[in-house]
Amino acid sequence: MTPDFVIGFGREALEMALLLSAPMLGFALVVSLVVGILQAATQIQEMTLTFVPKIIAMVAALLLFAPWMLQLLVSYTARVLENLPTYVR
């Protein structure tokens, strides 16, 4: 195992983590922006007003993107397990 291989393997794992988290983080960002604008316009500073919509948006994103995320994760895991003998050498 060379240092280049380890760095490449770690980079691929980080890219996978970013791809898996991007839909939920994107939904949370959009909802936070909308709620922040509404709070600034109405001057309502209620903490639950920011927390509950973000949770709902993240659950909706998870339900919407779960098949894609699962397919991506399964293909990555299968690729790692297929190449495991070459990794061990």
N, C-alpha and C positions, 0 to 999 in steps of 0.2 A: 504494500500500500504506500503510494507516494504522497507527499504533501499536496501535490496538485489534485490528486484523486479525492483526498479528504476535503479539500476546499471546495471542489466541484460538487461533491456529494452534499456538503453542508449548504452550499448555495441553492442547490435544487430543493432541499428540504425547506429552506426559508421561503423560496418562491412558492412552494406548495402551501405553506402556512398563510402567506399573504393572499394567494388566490382563494383559499377557503374562507378567510375572514373578510375579504373585501365586500361581498354583498351586504352582510350585516352591518359592517361599519359604514358603508355608503348610505344605507337606509337610516341609520342612527344620525349621521351627519345632516342629512336633508331634514329630518324631523326636528333636530335640535335647532337648525337654522330657522325653520318656520316658527317654532315655538318661541325662539328668542326674539324674532321680529314681532310676533303677537304680544309678547310680554313688554317689549319696548314701546309698542304703540298704545297698549292699554294700561301700562304701569302696574300690572299685576305681577307680584314677585312671589308666587306660591311655588314651593319646592316640588310638590307632587305634580304640578303642571308640567314640569320638565321631565320628571322621571317616568311617569306612567306612559306617555306617548312613545318614548324611546323604547321601553320594554315591549310595547305592542308592535312597534315597527320592526324590532329585531326578531320577534317571534314570527311575524308575517314574512320577513325575508328568509328566515330559516325554513319555513314551510314552502315558500316559493322556490327556493334554490336548493333544497335538500336533495332532490334526485341528481342534479348536476354535481353538487359537492360530493355526494356518495360515489358517483361514477368516477370522478377525478381521483378521489382517495383510493378507491379499489384498483384503478389502473396503475397508480403510483406504487401501491403496495405490491401488486402482482409483478411489476417490473423489478422492484427491489428483490423480491423473493426469487424471481427467475435468475437474476444475476448474482445471487448470493454465493454460489461456488467460485465465481471469478473474484468476488470481493475478498474471500477468505485467503486466496493465494497470495 
